Every structure is written in C-alpha cells, then in structure tokens.
Amino acid sequence: GLEWSVGKVAGEEELAAGSGRAYEAAGEAQEATALLPDYAFKGSDASAGTSVSGLSGAAAVLALCVGACHAFRFFKGRGGRGQRTE
C-alpha cells in the first residue's frame, strides 16, 4: 500500500535515499534490528514472513486495544468524573 501511494504521488515507487551521517546511521540501525525486512525472514524468499508479519501486527494492535481499555477502566474508577455512585 505504501509503495503504491508513493508511486501515485511521486511517480516512482521508491524515493531517493537521503545522504548524510544521520541517514546512514538510521539505515544501519534498521538493518540490524529488522525482524522481518521486506515482510520476509532474513535470508529467505518464502512467503511465510508475510503471514507472520500480518499475524504479529494484528496481535500487537489487539494487545494495544486491550491495554488501553484496561487503562481507561482503571482511571475511570479513581474518582472524578465518571465515577459511579451507589
């Protein structure tokens, strides 16, 4: 999706990389820490990486939503507006 959007706006699927020490450092950090570069396992062309990327992304969003719901519930019960009176 991102490549398609960039292609529509810029006329190219990939933008030219910036130059400078900050860009180089960021690129090196990204290469060293990427778990699934280009949605594939390192050194593999198998499509299983795409499935793992989707499932792990969905799990991360689910965990974030559940955590946010618990946080809202916790802070709602700590006085102030929204506190139930019985």
N, CA, C and O atoms as a Tinker XYZ file with bonds, in Angstrom:
   344  protein
     1  N      0.795000   -1.189000    0.000000    73     2
     2  CA     0.000000    0.000000    0.000000    64     1     3
     3  C      0.842000    1.260000    0.000000    63     2     4     5
     4  O      0.537000    2.210000   -0.721000    81     3
     5  N      1.912000    1.280000    0.809000    73     3     6
     6  CA     2.733000    2.486000    0.883000    64     5     7
     7  C      3.441000    2.750000   -0.436000    63     6     8     9
     8  O      3.488000    3.887000   -0.905000    81     7
     9  N      3.989000    1.703000   -1.031000    73     7    10
    10  CA     4.690000    1.873000   -2.303000    64     9    11
    11  C      3.737000    2.383000   -3.377000    63    10    12    13
    12  O      4.108000    3.233000   -4.187000    81    11
    13  N      2.510000    1.866000   -3.384000    73    11    14
    14  CA     1.521000    2.288000   -4.355000    64    13    15
    15  C      1.195000    3.772000   -4.173000    63    14    16    17
    16  O      1.110000    4.517000   -5.149000    81    15
    17  N      1.012000    4.199000   -2.914000    73    15    18
    18  CA     0.703000    5.600000   -2.636000    64    17    19
    19  C      1.843000    6.513000   -3.045000    63    18    20    21
    20  O      1.619000    7.556000   -3.659000    81    19
    21  N      3.062000    6.128000   -2.709000    73    19    22
    22  CA     4.226000    6.934000   -3.084000    64    21    23
    23  C      4.344000    6.992000   -4.595000    63    22    24    25
    24  O      4.656000    8.044000   -5.153000    81    23
    25  N      4.099000    5.872000   -5.265000    73    23    26
    26  CA     4.155000    5.837000   -6.717000    64    25    27
    27  C      3.151000    6.771000   -7.351000    63    26    28    29
    28  O      3.461000    7.424000   -8.348000    81    27
    29  N      1.956000    6.851000   -6.796000    73    27    30
    30  CA     0.928000    7.748000   -7.328000    64    29    31
    31  C      1.294000    9.218000   -7.123000    63    30    32    33
    32  O      1.031000   10.050000   -7.991000    81    31
    33  N      1.894000    9.534000   -5.986000    73    31    34
    34  CA     2.220000   10.927000   -5.672000    64    33    35
    35  C      3.514000   11.368000   -6.344000    63    34    36    37
    36  O      3.559000   12.432000   -6.962000    81    35
    37  N      4.566000   10.561000   -6.229000    73    35    38
    38  CA     5.887000   10.967000   -6.712000    64    37    39
    39  C      6.204000   10.463000   -8.115000    63    38    40    41
    40  O      7.152000   10.939000   -8.741000    81    39
    41  N      5.425000    9.506000   -8.617000    73    39    42
    42  CA     5.709000    8.963000   -9.929000    64    41    43
    43  C      6.744000    7.840000   -9.893000    63    42    44    45
    44  O      7.056000    7.265000  -10.936000    81    43
    45  N      7.272000    7.524000   -8.742000    73    43    46
    46  CA     8.238000    6.437000   -8.563000    64    45    47
    47  C      7.812000    5.634000   -7.345000    63    46    48    49
    48  O      7.256000    6.187000   -6.396000    81    47
    49  N      8.071000    4.321000   -7.367000    73    47    50
    50  CA     7.686000    3.506000   -6.226000    64    49    51
    51  C      8.584000    3.723000   -5.020000    63    50    52    53
    52  O      8.129000    3.578000   -3.885000    81    51
    53  N      9.842000    4.064000   -5.237000    73    51    54
    54  CA    10.765000    4.317000   -4.135000    64    53    55
    55  C     11.360000    5.703000   -4.287000    63    54    56    57
    56  O     11.757000    6.107000   -5.380000    81    55
    57  N     11.417000    6.415000   -3.198000    73    55    58
    58  CA    12.030000    7.733000   -3.203000    64    57    59
    59  C     13.534000    7.597000   -3.061000    63    58    60    61
    60  O     14.030000    6.615000   -2.509000    81    59
    61  N     14.243000    8.570000   -3.553000    73    59    62
    62  CA    15.705000    8.553000   -3.428000    64    61    63
    63  C     16.090000    8.675000   -1.954000    63    62    64    65
    64  O     15.514000    9.467000   -1.208000    81    63
    65  N     17.057000    7.886000   -1.563000    73    63    66
    66  CA    17.509000    7.933000   -0.172000    64    65    67
    67  C     18.259000    9.230000    0.092000    63    66    68    69
    68  O     18.943000    9.758000   -0.785000    81    67
    69  N     18.122000    9.726000    1.297000    73    67    70
    70  CA    18.842000   10.931000    1.693000    64    69    71
    71  C     20.309000   10.618000    1.893000    63    70    72    73
    72  O     20.708000    9.454000    1.937000    81    71
    73  N     21.092000   11.642000    2.013000    73    71    74
    74  CA    22.524000   11.431000    2.240000    64    73    75
    75  C     22.928000   12.127000    3.533000    63    74    76    77
    76  O     22.322000   13.119000    3.940000    81    75
    77  N     23.935000   11.601000    4.152000    73    75    78
    78  CA    24.421000   12.174000    5.400000    64    77    79
    79  C     24.587000   11.112000    6.457000    63    78    80    81
    80  O     24.131000    9.978000    6.308000    81    79
    81  N     25.249000   11.503000    7.526000    73    79    82
    82  CA    25.542000   10.544000    8.599000    64    81    83
    83  C     24.283000   10.049000    9.300000    63    82    84    85
    84  O     24.203000    8.879000    9.676000    81    83
    85  N     23.306000   10.921000    9.477000    73    83    86
    86  CA    22.073000   10.521000   10.162000    64    85    87
    87  C     21.327000    9.462000    9.352000    63    86    88    89
    88  O     20.828000    8.489000    9.918000    81    87
    89  N     21.248000    9.642000    8.041000    73    87    90
    90  CA    20.580000    8.663000    7.188000    64    89    91
    91  C     21.311000    7.325000    7.209000    63    90    92    93
    92  O     20.684000    6.267000    7.266000    81    91
    93  N     22.638000    7.378000    7.164000    73    91    94
    94  CA    23.433000    6.150000    7.192000    64    93    95
    95  C     23.265000    5.422000    8.527000    63    94    96    97
    96  O     23.105000    4.201000    8.554000    81    95
    97  N     23.300000    6.163000    9.623000    73    95    98
    98  CA    23.138000    5.556000   10.944000    64    97    99
    99  C     21.751000    4.941000   11.095000    63    98   100   101
   100  O     21.611000    3.847000   11.642000    81    99
   101  N     20.730000    5.639000   10.612000    73    99   102
   102  CA    19.372000    5.116000   10.700000    64   101   103
   103  C     19.227000    3.857000    9.846000    63   102   104   105
   104  O     18.576000    2.898000   10.262000    81   103
   105  N     19.820000    3.852000    8.676000    73   103   106
   106  CA    19.771000    2.677000    7.811000    64   105   107
   107  C     20.471000    1.480000    8.421000    63   106   108   109
   108  O     19.974000    0.357000    8.334000    81   107
   109  N     21.619000    1.707000    9.035000    73   107   110
   110  CA    22.345000    0.621000    9.693000    64   109   111
   111  C     21.556000    0.077000   10.884000    63   110   112   113
   112  O     21.498000   -1.136000   11.088000    81   111
   113  N     20.957000    0.960000   11.661000    73   111   114
   114  CA    20.152000    0.525000   12.802000    64   113   115
   115  C     18.946000   -0.275000   12.330000    63   114   116   117
   116  O     18.588000   -1.283000   12.940000    81   115
   117  N     18.324000    0.168000   11.254000    73   115   118
   118  CA    17.160000   -0.544000   10.720000    64   117   119
   119  C     17.559000   -1.924000   10.222000    63   118   120   121
   120  O     16.853000   -2.897000   10.486000    81   119
   121  N     18.661000   -2.030000    9.516000    73   119   122
   122  CA    19.105000   -3.334000    9.016000    64   121   123
   123  C     19.470000   -4.279000   10.154000    63   122   124   125
   124  O     19.237000   -5.483000   10.057000    81   123
   125  N     20.037000   -3.747000   11.223000    73   123   126
   126  CA    20.455000   -4.587000   12.346000    64   125   127
   127  C     19.276000   -5.058000   13.185000    63   126   128   129
   128  O     19.340000   -6.136000   13.776000    81   127
   129  N     18.198000   -4.277000   13.252000    73   127   130
   130  CA    17.098000   -4.594000   14.156000    64   129   131
   131  C     15.852000   -5.124000   13.474000    63   130   132   133
   132  O     14.940000   -5.589000   14.159000    81   131
   133  N     15.778000   -5.074000   12.156000    73   131   134
   134  CA    14.573000   -5.510000   11.445000    64   133   135
   135  C     14.363000   -7.011000   11.622000    63   134   136   137
   136  O     15.223000   -7.812000   11.254000    81   135
   137  N     13.227000   -7.384000   12.181000    73   135   138
   138  CA    12.921000   -8.792000   12.373000    64   137   139
   139  C     12.466000   -9.442000   11.066000    63   138   140   141
   140  O     12.826000  -10.583000   10.777000    81   139
   141  N     11.685000   -8.721000   10.291000    73   139   142
   142  CA    11.166000   -9.237000    9.024000    64   141   143
   143  C     11.361000   -8.186000    7.928000    63   142   144   145
   144  O     10.395000   -7.544000    7.516000    81   143
   145  N     12.597000   -8.003000    7.451000    73   143   146
   146  CA    12.822000   -6.997000    6.412000    64   145   147
   147  C     12.064000   -7.352000    5.141000    63   146   148   149
   148  O     12.115000   -8.497000    4.692000    81   147
   149  N     11.374000   -6.401000    4.564000    73   147   150
   150  CA    10.543000   -6.601000    3.366000    64   149   151
   151  C      9.531000   -7.725000    3.562000    63   150   152   153
   152  O      9.223000   -8.454000    2.619000    81   151
   153  N      9.016000   -7.867000    4.772000    73   151   154
   154  CA     7.992000   -8.856000    5.123000    64   153   155
   155  C      8.444000  -10.290000    4.849000    63   154   156   157
   156  O      7.617000  -11.142000    4.525000    81   155
   157  N      9.721000  -10.565000    4.972000    73   155   158
   158  CA    10.258000  -11.923000    4.790000    64   157   159
   159  C     11.318000  -12.162000    5.852000    63   158   160   161
   160  O     11.909000  -11.220000    6.381000    81   159
   161  N     11.552000  -13.427000    6.157000    73   159   162
   162  CA    12.604000  -13.751000    7.103000    64   161   163
   163  C     13.953000  -13.456000    6.473000    63   162   164   165
   164  O     14.110000  -13.568000    5.257000    81   163
   165  N     14.927000  -13.078000    7.290000    73   163   166
   166  CA    16.262000  -12.765000    6.772000    64   165   167
   167  C     16.833000  -13.974000    6.045000    63   166   168   169
   168  O     16.859000  -15.079000    6.586000    81   167
   169  N     17.292000  -13.756000    4.812000    73   167   170
   170  CA    17.902000  -14.817000    4.031000    64   169   171
   171  C     16.916000  -15.798000    3.438000    63   170   172   173
   172  O     17.314000  -16.887000    3.026000    81   171
   173  N     15.631000  -15.447000    3.380000    73   171   174
   174  CA    14.622000  -16.354000    2.845000    64   173   175
   175  C     13.704000  -15.602000    1.890000    63   174   176   177
   176  O     13.389000  -14.430000    2.097000    81   175
   177  N     13.289000  -16.293000    0.854000    73   175   178
   178  CA    12.329000  -15.705000   -0.084000    64   177   179
   179  C     10.928000  -16.270000    0.121000    63   178   180   181
   180  O     10.015000  -15.947000   -0.639000    81   179
   181  N     10.750000  -17.102000    1.127000    73   179   182
   182  CA     9.457000  -17.730000    1.379000    64   181   183
   183  C      8.421000  -16.686000    1.779000    63   182   184   185
   184  O      8.749000  -15.659000    2.373000    81   183
   185  N      7.169000  -16.968000    1.444000    73   183   186
   186  CA     6.097000  -16.018000    1.752000    64   185   187
   187  C      5.568000  -16.159000    3.172000    63   186   188   189
   188  O      4.643000  -15.442000    3.554000    81   187
   189  N      6.129000  -17.059000    3.957000    73   187   190
   190  CA     5.670000  -17.226000    5.346000    64   189   191
   191  C      5.897000  -15.961000    6.159000    63   190   192   193
   192  O      5.153000  -15.699000    7.105000    81   191
   193  N      6.900000  -15.179000    5.816000    73   191   194
   194  CA     7.165000  -13.944000    6.539000    64   193   195
   195  C      6.019000  -12.964000    6.450000    63   194   196   197
   196  O      5.759000  -12.230000    7.403000    81   195
   197  N      5.318000  -12.938000    5.305000    73   195   198
   198  CA     4.167000  -12.052000    5.146000    64   197   199
   199  C      3.073000  -12.435000    6.126000    63   198   200   201
   200  O      2.466000  -11.568000    6.753000    81   199
   201  N      2.818000  -13.732000    6.261000    73   199   202
   202  CA     1.792000  -14.200000    7.196000    64   201   203
   203  C      2.173000  -13.883000    8.633000    63   202   204   205
   204  O      1.337000  -13.444000    9.423000    81   203
   205  N      3.441000  -14.106000    8.970000    73   203   206
   206  CA     3.914000  -13.815000   10.325000    64   205   207
   207  C      3.819000  -12.317000   10.599000    63   206   208   209
   208  O      3.455000  -11.911000   11.702000    81   207
   209  N      4.142000  -11.498000    9.608000    73   207   210
   210  CA     4.037000  -10.041000    9.773000    64   209   211
   211  C      2.601000   -9.629000   10.051000    63   210   212   213
   212  O      2.346000   -8.826000   10.948000    81   211
   213  N      1.668000  -10.170000    9.291000    73   211   214
   214  CA     0.257000   -9.832000    9.490000    64   213   215
   215  C     -0.268000  -10.280000   10.836000    63   214   216   217
   216  O     -0.958000   -9.529000   11.525000    81   215
   217  N      0.061000  -11.508000   11.209000    73   215   218
   218  CA    -0.410000  -12.021000   12.498000    64   217   219
   219  C      0.207000  -11.273000   13.674000    63   218   220   221
   220  O     -0.486000  -10.974000   14.647000    81   219
   221  N      1.494000  -10.968000   13.598000    73   219   222
   222  CA     2.130000  -10.245000   14.702000    64   221   223
   223  C      1.619000   -8.809000   14.773000    63   222   224   225
   224  O      1.474000   -8.263000   15.867000    81   223
   225  N      1.345000   -8.195000   13.634000    73   223   226
   226  CA     0.769000   -6.850000   13.643000    64   225   227
   227  C     -0.617000   -6.835000   14.255000    63   226   228   229
   228  O     -0.951000   -5.948000   15.042000    81   227
   229  N     -1.435000   -7.836000   13.884000    73   227   230
   230  CA    -2.781000   -7.933000   14.452000    64   229   231
   231  C     -2.718000   -8.176000   15.958000    63   230   232   233
   232  O     -3.505000   -7.604000   16.713000    81   231
   233  N     -1.789000   -9.019000   16.396000    73   231   234
   234  CA    -1.638000   -9.281000   17.829000    64   233   235
   235  C     -1.197000   -8.027000   18.572000    63   234   236   237
   236  O     -1.652000   -7.774000   19.688000    81   235
   237  N     -0.317000   -7.242000   17.963000    73   235   238
   238  CA     0.143000   -6.008000   18.604000    64   237   239
   239  C     -1.006000   -5.006000   18.743000    63   238   240   241
   240  O     -1.139000   -4.359000   19.782000    81   239
   241  N     -1.833000   -4.874000   17.707000    73   239   242
   242  CA    -2.973000   -3.955000   17.771000    64   241   243
   243  C     -3.977000   -4.432000   18.811000    63   242   244   245
   244  O     -4.513000   -3.625000   19.570000    81   243
   245  N     -4.236000   -5.735000   18.854000    73   243   246
   246  CA    -5.151000   -6.286000   19.852000    64   245   247
   247  C     -4.639000   -6.021000   21.266000    63   246   248   249
   248  O     -5.405000   -5.617000   22.141000    81   247
   249  N     -3.345000   -6.247000   21.488000    73   247   250
   250  CA    -2.759000   -6.000000   22.812000    64   249   251
   251  C     -2.857000   -4.520000   23.187000    63   250   252   253
   252  O     -3.139000   -4.195000   24.340000    81   251
   253  N     -2.632000   -3.635000   22.238000    73   251   254
   254  CA    -2.732000   -2.198000   22.490000    64   253   255
   255  C     -4.166000   -1.815000   22.864000    63   254   256   257
   256  O     -4.383000   -1.047000   23.801000    81   255
   257  N     -5.141000   -2.351000   22.131000    73   255   258
   258  CA    -6.545000   -2.040000   22.427000    64   257   259
   259  C     -6.965000   -2.565000   23.794000    63   258   260   261
   260  O     -7.627000   -1.859000   24.555000    81   259
   261  N     -6.586000   -3.792000   24.108000    73   259   262
   262  CA    -6.932000   -4.371000   25.410000    64   261   263
   263  C     -6.255000   -3.576000   26.528000    63   262   264   265
   264  O     -6.874000   -3.294000   27.554000    81   263
   265  N     -4.994000   -3.218000   26.330000    73   263   266
   266  CA    -4.289000   -2.417000   27.333000    64   265   267
   267  C     -4.931000   -1.055000   27.537000    63   266   268   269
   268  O     -5.055000   -0.587000   28.670000    81   267
   269  N     -5.339000   -0.417000   26.449000    73   267   270
   270  CA    -5.996000    0.887000   26.555000    64   269   271
   271  C     -7.326000    0.771000   27.289000    63   270   272   273
   272  O     -7.659000    1.623000   28.113000    81   271
   273  N     -8.088000   -0.280000   26.993000    73   271   274
   274  CA    -9.367000   -0.482000   27.684000    64   273   275
   275  C     -9.154000   -0.673000   29.180000    63   274   276   277
   276  O     -9.895000   -0.116000   29.990000    81   275
   277  N     -8.153000   -1.450000   29.549000    73   275   278
   278  CA    -7.866000   -1.645000   30.973000    64   277   279
   279  C     -7.407000   -0.337000   31.625000    63   278   280   281
   280  O     -7.777000   -0.049000   32.763000    81   279
   281  N     -6.613000    0.444000   30.918000    73   279   282
   282  CA    -6.157000    1.724000   31.469000    64   281   283
   283  C     -7.325000    2.681000   31.662000    63   282   284   285
   284  O     -7.412000    3.349000   32.692000    81   283
   285  N     -8.228000    2.756000   30.677000    73   283   286
   286  CA    -9.395000    3.628000   30.812000    64   285   287
   287  C    -10.266000    3.189000   31.982000    63   286   288   289
   288  O    -10.764000    4.021000   32.741000    81   287
   289  N    -10.443000    1.907000   32.119000    73   287   290
   290  CA   -11.255000    1.380000   33.209000    64   289   291
   291  C    -10.610000    1.666000   34.563000    63   290   292   293
   292  O    -11.303000    2.003000   35.522000    81   291
   293  N     -9.283000    1.531000   34.643000    73   291   294
   294  CA    -8.564000    1.782000   35.877000    64   293   295
   295  C     -8.701000    3.239000   36.303000    63   294   296   297
   296  O     -8.999000    3.529000   37.462000    81   295
   297  N     -8.479000    4.162000   35.351000    73   295   298
   298  CA    -8.512000    5.582000   35.693000    64   297   299
   299  C     -9.930000    6.096000   35.888000    63   298   300   301
   300  O    -10.134000    7.085000   36.592000    81   299
   301  N    -10.910000    5.445000   35.282000    73   299   302
   302  CA   -12.300000    5.857000   35.470000    64   301   303
   303  C    -12.735000    5.629000   36.911000    63   302   304   305
   304  O    -13.517000    6.410000   37.453000    81   303
   305  N    -12.243000    4.579000   37.528000    73   303   306
   306  CA   -12.633000    4.255000   38.895000    64   305   307
   307  C    -11.860000    5.018000   39.951000    63   306   308   309
   308  O    -12.093000    4.799000   41.140000    81   307
   309  N    -10.956000    5.900000   39.576000    73   307   310
   310  CA   -10.120000    6.619000   40.545000    64   309   311
   311  C    -10.651000    8.016000   40.843000    63   310   312   313
   312  O     -9.867000    8.957000   40.966000    81   311
   313  N    -11.942000    8.164000   40.959000    73   311   314
   314  CA   -12.513000    9.452000   41.339000    64   313   315
   315  C    -12.704000   10.364000   40.155000    63   314   316   317
   316  O    -12.341000   10.047000   39.022000    81   315
   317  N    -13.287000   11.510000   40.454000    73   315   318
   318  CA   -13.503000   12.473000   39.393000    64   317   319
   319  C    -14.743000   12.139000   38.585000    63   318   320   321
   320  O    -15.632000   11.429000   39.056000    81   319
   321  N    -14.794000   12.641000   37.398000    73   319   322
   322  CA   -15.946000   12.446000   36.526000    64   321   323
   323  C    -16.037000   10.980000   36.128000    63   322   324   325
   324  O    -15.028000   10.290000   35.988000    81   323
   325  N    -17.251000   10.533000   35.952000    73   323   326
   326  CA   -17.476000    9.180000   35.509000    64   325   327
   327  C    -17.501000    8.148000   36.617000    63   326   328   329
   328  O    -17.684000    6.960000   36.351000    81   327
   329  N    -17.320000    8.583000   37.863000    73   327   330
   330  CA   -17.318000    7.626000   38.969000    64   329   331
   331  C    -18.764000    7.262000   39.297000    63   330   332   333
   332  O    -19.640000    8.125000   39.370000    81   331
   333  N    -18.989000    5.978000   39.490000    73   331   334
   334  CA   -20.327000    5.517000   39.823000    64   333   335
   335  C    -20.628000    5.764000   41.294000    63   334   336   337
   336  O    -19.764000    5.598000   42.155000    81   335
   337  N    -21.857000    6.159000   41.566000    73   335   338
   338  CA   -22.301000    6.300000   42.949000    64   337   339
   339  C    -23.416000    5.320000   43.182000    63   338   340   341
   340  O    -24.308000    5.170000   42.347000    81   339
   341  N    -23.373000    4.652000   44.308000    73   339   342
   342  CA   -24.391000    3.647000   44.618000    64   341   343
   343  C    -25.067000    3.975000   45.901000    63   342   344
   344  O    -25.958000    3.244000   46.333000    81   343
